[in-house]
Amino acid sequence: MPEGTTDPILQALASCEPNVALEPEDPRFVDLDSIRGQALRKYLLKLCRAADTKKEFVKVAVAGHRGAGKSTELNRAQKELVVAGYETLWASVNENLDPSDISFSDVVRLIISLIDGYYGHAANEGTQLKEAFDGVLNWFRVVTKTYETQIDHAKDFGLQFGVGGTAGIEASGEAGTNALAKGGLKFKTDLGKMSAALSVLRRSETKERTEIRDTLEQYKNQLIANLNLLFHAVQKCCCSGRTLVVILDNVDKYEPEVVNRTFLRHASLFQEMQCHLVFTIQSSLLHSPVEDAVEHCYTSFVIPSVPVFQTNSRLPNPDIIEKMRQAVYRRVPQHLFQGGDDVVDQLILSSGGCWRDLLRLLQEALLAADDRITSKEVKQATDKVGQTYRRLIADPRDLKILAETRVKHTVLSDERTRYLLFHLCILGYNGEGWYDVHPLLDNYGPVQEAIKEMRRLQSPI
């Protein structure tokens, strides 16, 4: 919350940032396990422990709509894994790599950068880990020798200004389990600096942007071999027998085609990684794969939207609405709502159970309010946030798909449906149980007309 302000509206506004995941200890957190079903943290822990008994490694894709709460649930899972004795390495992929496009080699480099950030201090102490770091660094130098000058320039630029996914360079300092902040990386060795330089070039507008990617993509097997070399050295020198778990958050922010090309097309290579791997994907890929089905490549876990409506209807689900109210009141005090629970319920139902949209609606209502939120501010908020969804209806076929979803509560696997799921125009509930149109589209004229026509066609003559 902003320092020095006693304005309750400003304090509530600061507490409703929709793009910040909550840590388990955050007082704003409300446990939704009883609503969602099986808890992600328990699921992952069981999978990892079962794999450990066979000296194998699991690779898990955590699916869900954007804003469904994947990052918050991963925070809880990470904490439980650490308590259970695992060594976890976390990265927000879109914050450390190009936010619009990634490749297989980019992801491998990111994991190498994570290893550098967590354990580079040990590599500078002349241990066996240094030999592994130096070996991987020399490999990168040989493979990218053609771009040596550009890499040196990018290294100077990246280290000076902290770009390319870096948050600075540390020559020494504390490291180990979860010592690194989630988000930016702090590099401690020449290998980390090399990776930072490559990230700068990969995010540039120069011809090297794609040339370096294409060069590294020719050596996919060697990239995995280098990664496993580092894993083995880290396990021996730094982990005291603890198994590594790599968590890659925000992969779901990339377009389905990018995720398919990077993770699904190279699933067999990721399966060779000598660590447990957990990453997020958008649930639209489960319903309409670009190529291979997610379940054929990885173990999948679905975090559904919160079912604020009763199945296949627009009837409120009272018990769940009550739980959501509790969560709202931990961010926005109850006295700020003129009209009490009824006003809050309007916002909850308008969100369709998408937690991030609920926060967006709360933000807009708070911005419009003078001292308290009334039905007037709720309408302003739903109109404004709803416009973002209306602008996403980009194809005449979308109206028919939305109408069929609203009437039948099912979806087909096709490209346009995947588009609508990816952009949250359609929400999925209870895993893959039933679907509905986002409530913020309910009052959009073209959608209303399409639904009316669909119901007419469905009615018996």
C-alpha positions in Angstrom: 0.0 0.0 0.0 1.2 3.5 -0.6 3.1 5.0 2.3 1.6 8.0 4.0 -2.0 7.7 2.7 -5.0 7.1 4.9 -7.5 7.2 2.0 -9.2 3.8 2.1 -10.0 4.0 -1.6 -6.3 4.4 -2.5 -5.3 1.7 0.0 -7.9 -0.7 -1.5 -6.8 0.2 -5.1 -3.2 -0.7 -4.2 -4.4 -4.0 -2.9 -6.2 -5.0 -6.1 -3.3 -5.2 -8.5 -4.4 -8.0 -10.9 -1.0 -9.0 -12.2 0.6 -9.8 -8.9 0.5 -13.4 -7.5 0.0 -13.8 -3.8 2.5 -15.6 -1.6 1.0 -18.2 0.8 1.6 -16.0 3.8 -0.2 -13.0 2.3 -3.1 -12.0 4.5 -5.2 -11.4 1.4 -5.0 -15.1 0.4 -8.1 -17.2 0.6 -7.8 -21.0 0.2 -10.0 -22.1 -2.7 -9.0 -25.8 -2.7 -12.5 -26.9 -1.6 -13.8 -25.2 -4.7 -11.2 -26.1 -7.3 -10.9 -29.7 -6.3 -7.5 -31.5 -5.9 -4.8 -29.1 -4.7 -1.9 -28.5 -7.1 0.7 -28.5 -4.3 -0.4 -32.0 -3.1 -0.6 -33.3 -6.7 3.0 -32.2 -7.5 4.4 -33.5 -4.3 2.9 -36.9 -4.9 4.2 -37.0 -8.5 7.7 -36.0 -7.5 7.9 -38.4 -4.6 6.6 -41.3 -6.7 9.2 -40.5 -9.5 11.9 -40.3 -6.9 11.3 -43.9 -5.9 12.2 -44.9 -9.5 15.0 -42.4 -9.9 12.9 -40.7 -12.6 11.8 -37.1 -13.2 8.3 -35.8 -13.9 7.4 -33.1 -16.4 4.1 -31.3 -15.6 2.1 -28.8 -17.6 -0.2 -26.7 -15.3 -3.1 -25.5 -17.4 -5.6 -22.9 -16.8 -7.1 -19.7 -18.2 -4.9 -16.6 -17.8 -5.9 -15.1 -14.5 -7.2 -18.3 -13.0 -4.6 -18.2 -10.2 -1.9 -20.5 -11.5 1.0 -18.4 -10.2 -0.5 -18.1 -6.8 -1.1 -21.9 -6.6 2.5 -22.4 -7.9 3.7 -20.2 -5.0 2.0 -22.5 -2.6 3.3 -25.6 -4.4 6.9 -24.3 -4.3 6.7 -23.7 -0.6 5.4 -27.2 0.1 8.1 -28.7 -2.2 10.8 -26.8 -0.3 9.5 -28.0 3.1 9.5 -31.5 1.7 13.2 -31.3 0.9 13.3 -30.3 -2.7 15.5 -27.7 -4.3 13.4 -25.3 -6.4 14.5 -23.0 -9.2 11.8 -20.5 -10.3 11.6 -18.2 -13.3 8.9 -16.0 -14.9 9.7 -16.8 -18.5 8.2 -13.7 -20.1 10.1 -11.4 -17.7 13.5 -13.0 -18.5 13.1 -13.8 -22.2 11.4 -12.1 -25.1 7.8 -11.4 -23.9 6.3 -12.3 -27.4 8.5 -15.1 -28.8 10.6 -17.9 -27.3 12.3 -21.0 -28.7 13.5 -24.3 -27.2 17.1 -23.0 -27.0 15.9 -19.9 -25.2 14.2 -21.9 -22.5 17.3 -24.1 -22.0 19.5 -21.0 -21.7 17.0 -19.6 -19.2 17.4 -22.7 -17.0 21.2 -22.4 -17.3 20.9 -18.8 -16.2 18.8 -20.0 -13.2 21.5 -22.4 -12.3 24.1 -19.7 -12.5 22.0 -17.3 -10.4 21.5 -19.9 -7.6 24.8 -21.7 -7.6 27.3 -19.5 -9.5 28.9 -18.6 -6.2 30.1 -22.2 -5.8 31.4 -22.3 -9.3 33.7 -19.4 -8.4 35.3 -21.3 -5.6 37.2 -23.8 -7.7 34.9 -26.7 -7.1 33.8 -29.5 -9.5 31.0 -27.2 -10.4 33.5 -24.7 -11.9 34.6 -27.4 -14.3 31.0 -27.9 -15.4 30.4 -24.2 -15.8 33.6 -23.7 -17.7 32.8 -26.6 -20.0 29.4 -25.3 -20.9 30.7 -21.8 -21.4 33.4 -23.0 -23.8 30.8 -24.9 -25.7 28.7 -21.7 -26.1 31.7 -19.8 -27.2 32.6 -22.3 -29.9 29.0 -22.6 -31.3 28.5 -18.8 -31.3 32.0 -17.8 -32.3 30.7 -16.1 -35.5 28.9 -13.6 -33.3 31.7 -13.0 -30.8 31.9 -9.3 -31.5 28.1 -8.8 -31.2 28.0 -10.9 -28.1 30.7 -8.8 -26.4 28.9 -5.6 -27.2 25.6 -7.1 -26.0 27.3 -8.2 -22.8 28.5 -4.7 -22.0 25.1 -3.3 -22.8 23.2 -5.9 -20.9 25.3 -5.7 -17.8 25.4 -1.9 -17.8 21.7 -1.4 -18.1 20.3 -4.6 -16.6 18.4 -5.7 -19.7 17.9 -9.1 -21.4 16.2 -10.5 -18.3 18.9 -9.5 -15.9 18.5 -7.8 -12.6 22.2 -7.1 -12.1 25.4 -9.1 -11.7 26.8 -10.4 -8.4 30.4 -11.5 -8.0 29.6 -13.3 -4.8 26.9 -13.5 -2.2 24.4 -15.9 -0.6 22.8 -18.5 -2.8 21.1 -21.8 -2.4 17.5 -22.9 -2.1 15.2 -20.1 -3.3 17.7 -17.4 -2.4 17.0 -15.7 -5.8 14.0 -13.5 -6.1 11.4 -14.6 -8.6 11.6 -12.5 -11.7 14.9 -11.0 -12.7 18.1 -13.0 -12.6 21.4 -12.1 -11.0 24.4 -13.7 -12.8 27.5 -14.7 -10.9 29.8 -16.3 -13.6 31.0 -15.8 -17.1 28.5 -18.4 -18.2 25.7 -16.2 -16.8 27.1 -13.1 -18.5 27.2 -15.1 -21.8 23.6 -16.0 -21.4 22.6 -12.4 -20.6 24.3 -11.2 -23.7 22.5 -13.8 -25.8 19.2 -12.7 -24.3 20.0 -9.1 -25.2 20.6 -10.1 -28.8 17.5 -12.3 -28.9 15.4 -9.3 -27.8 17.0 -6.9 -30.3 15.8 -5.9 -33.7 19.1 -6.9 -35.4 19.6 -9.8 -37.8 21.4 -11.7 -35.0 18.0 -12.0 -33.2 17.0 -15.0 -35.4 20.4 -16.1 -36.6 21.6 -16.9 -33.0 18.4 -18.8 -32.3 18.7 -20.8 -35.5 22.3 -21.6 -34.7 21.6 -22.9 -31.3 18.5 -24.8 -32.4 20.8 -26.9 -34.5 22.4 -28.3 -31.3 19.3 -29.3 -29.3 20.7 -32.6 -28.0 24.0 -30.9 -27.0 22.0 -28.2 -25.2 20.2 -30.8 -23.1 23.5 -32.6 -22.5 25.1 -29.3 -21.2 22.1 -28.7 -19.0 22.3 -32.2 -17.5 26.0 -31.7 -16.9 25.2 -28.7 -14.8 22.4 -30.5 -13.0 24.7 -33.4 -12.0 27.4 -31.0 -10.8 24.9 -28.9 -8.8 23.4 -32.0 -7.3 26.8 -33.2 -6.1 28.3 -29.9 -5.0 25.4 -27.8 -3.7 22.2 -29.8 -3.0 23.2 -32.3 -0.4 21.0 -35.0 -2.0 18.0 -32.7 -2.6 16.3 -33.2 -6.0 15.9 -30.2 -8.3 12.6 -28.9 -9.4 12.5 -26.2 -12.1 9.3 -24.1 -12.2 8.7 -22.0 -15.3 5.8 -19.6 -14.7 3.9 -17.4 -17.3 4.6 -19.7 -20.3 0.8 -19.4 -20.7 1.2 -15.7 -21.7 2.6 -16.8 -25.1 0.4 -17.5 -28.1 -0.5 -21.2 -28.4 1.6 -21.6 -31.6 4.7 -20.4 -29.7 4.1 -22.8 -26.7 3.5 -25.6 -29.2 6.7 -24.9 -31.1 8.8 -24.5 -28.0 7.4 -27.1 -25.5 5.2 -29.6 -27.2 7.3 -30.1 -30.4 10.3 -30.7 -28.2 8.7 -32.7 -25.4 11.0 -35.7 -25.9 14.0 -33.4 -25.3 12.5 -31.8 -22.2 11.8 -35.4 -20.9 15.5 -36.0 -20.9 16.2 -33.2 -18.4 17.6 -34.6 -15.2 15.2 -32.7 -12.9 11.5 -32.3 -12.2 10.0 -29.7 -14.5 6.8 -27.7 -13.9 5.5 -25.1 -16.4 2.3 -23.3 -17.1 0.2 -23.3 -20.3 -3.0 -21.8 -21.4 -5.9 -24.2 -21.1 -6.9 -23.5 -24.7 -4.2 -25.9 -25.8 -5.9 -28.7 -24.1 -9.1 -28.2 -26.1 -7.6 -27.5 -29.5 -3.9 -28.6 -29.9 -1.9 -27.0 -32.5 -0.1 -30.3 -33.2 0.4 -33.0 -30.5 -2.0 -33.1 -27.5 -0.6 -31.8 -24.3 -1.5 -35.0 -22.5 0.6 -37.1 -25.0 3.6 -35.0 -24.1 3.4 -34.2 -20.4 1.5 -34.9 -17.3 -1.2 -32.2 -17.1 -3.0 -30.5 -14.2 -6.0 -28.2 -14.8 -6.8 -25.2 -12.6 -10.4 -24.3 -13.7 -12.2 -21.0 -13.4 -14.1 -20.7 -10.1 -17.6 -21.9 -10.8 -19.5 -18.8 -9.5 -22.6 -20.1 -11.5 -24.4 -23.4 -11.0 -23.6 -26.0 -13.7 -24.8 -25.0 -17.2 -26.6 -21.9 -16.0 -26.4 -18.3 -15.0 -27.8 -19.1 -11.5 -25.4 -17.9 -8.8 -23.7 -20.6 -6.7 -24.3 -19.3 -3.2 -21.6 -21.2 -1.3 -18.9 -20.2 -3.8 -20.1 -16.6 -4.0 -19.7 -16.4 -0.2 -16.1 -17.7 -0.5 -15.3 -15.1 -3.2 -16.8 -12.4 -1.0 -14.4 -13.3 1.7 -11.5 -12.9 -0.7 -12.8 -9.5 -1.9 -13.2 -8.1 1.6 -9.6 -9.0 2.4 -8.6 -6.5 -0.3 -11.5 -4.0 -0.2 -13.1 -3.4 3.2 -16.8 -4.2 3.3 -17.7 -0.6 4.3 -16.5 0.7 1.0 -19.5 -1.0 -0.8 -22.7 0.9 -0.6 -25.4 -1.7 -0.8 -23.3 -4.4 0.9 -23.1 -7.9 -0.4 -25.4 -7.3 -3.4 -22.9 -4.8 -5.0 -20.0 -7.2 -4.4 -21.9 -10.1 -5.9 -22.5 -8.1 -9.1 -18.8 -7.8 -9.6 -18.1 -11.5 -8.7 -20.7 -12.7 -11.1 -19.5 -10.4 -13.8 -16.0 -11.8 -13.5 -17.3 -15.3 -14.4 -15.0 -16.7 -11.8 -11.8 -15.4 -13.4 -9.9 -14.0 -10.5 -7.8 -11.5 -12.5 -11.0 -10.1 -14.1 -12.5 -9.7 -10.6 -9.5 -7.6 -9.6 -9.7 -5.6 -12.8 -13.4 -4.9 -12.1 -12.6 -3.9 -8.5 -9.9 -1.6 -9.7 -12.1 0.2 -12.2 -15.0 0.5 -9.7 -12.6 2.0 -7.1 -11.2 4.4 -9.7 -14.7 5.6 -10.5 -15.8 5.9 -6.8 -15.6 9.0 -4.7 -15.9 7.4 -1.3 -17.8 4.2 -1.8 -18.7 1.7 -4.6 -22.3 1.7 -5.7 -24.2 0.0 -8.5 -23.3 3.0 -10.7 -19.5 2.3 -10.3 -20.1 -1.4 -10.9 -21.8 -0.7 -14.2 -19.0 1.7 -15.2 -16.5 -1.0 -14.4 -18.3 -3.8 -16.2 -18.8 -1.6 -19.3 -15.1 -0.7 -19.4 -13.6 -4.1 -18.8 -16.3 -5.6 -21.0 -15.1 -3.5 -23.9 -11.8 -5.4 -23.9 -13.8 -8.6 -24.7 -16.0 -7.1 -27.3 -13.0 -6.0 -29.3 -11.8 -9.6 -29.4 -14.7 -10.8 -31.4 -12.8 -10.6 -34.7 -14.5 -13.1 -37.0 -18.2 -13.8 -37.9 -17.6 -17.4 -36.9 -16.9 -16.3 -33.3 -20.5 -15.3 -32.8 -21.8 -18.8 -33.8 -19.2 -20.5 -31.5 -20.2 -18.2 -28.6 -23.9 -18.9 -29.2 -23.3 -22.7 -29.3 -21.3 -22.5 -26.1 -23.9 -20.5 -24.3 -26.7 -22.8 -25.3 -25.0 -26.2 -25.2 -22.2 -25.5 -22.7 -19.7 -27.5 -24.7 -17.0 -26.6 -27.1 -15.4 -28.2 -30.2 -11.7 -28.4 -30.9 -11.0 -25.9 -33.7 -8.8 -22.9 -34.2 -11.4 -20.2 -33.6 -12.6 -21.9 -30.4 -9.0 -22.0 -29.2 -8.7 -18.3 -29.9 -11.8 -17.6 -27.9 -10.6 -19.8 -25.0 -7.1 -18.2 -25.1 -8.6 -14.7 -24.8 -11.1 -15.7 -22.1 -14.2 -15.0 -24.2 -15.1 -18.6 -23.3 -14.4 -19.9 -19.7 -14.1 -23.6 -18.7 -15.4 -24.8 -15.3 -14.7 -27.9 -13.2 -11.6 -28.9 -15.3 -13.1 -29.9 -18.6 -16.7 -30.3 -17.3 -18.7 -27.4 -18.9 -18.2 -24.1 -20.6 -19.9 -20.8 -20.9 -19.4 -17.4 -22.5 -17.7 -14.8 -20.3 -20.5 -12.9 -18.5 -19.0 -9.6 -19.7 -20.2 -10.5 -23.2 -23.8 -11.2 -22.1 -25.0 -7.7 -22.9 -23.1 -7.3 -26.2 -25.8 -7.0 -28.9 -24.2 -9.2 -31.6 -23.7 -12.0 -29.0 -27.2 -11.6 -27.7 -28.7 -11.9 -31.2 -26.5 -14.9 -32.1 -27.7 -16.7 -28.9 -31.3 -15.8 -29.6 -31.0 -17.3 -33.1 -29.2 -20.4 -31.8 -32.0 -21.0 -29.2 -34.6 -20.6 -32.0 -32.9 -23.2 -34.1 -32.6 -25.6 -31.0 -36.3 -25.3 -30.1 -38.5 -28.1 -31.2 -40.9 -27.1 -34.0 
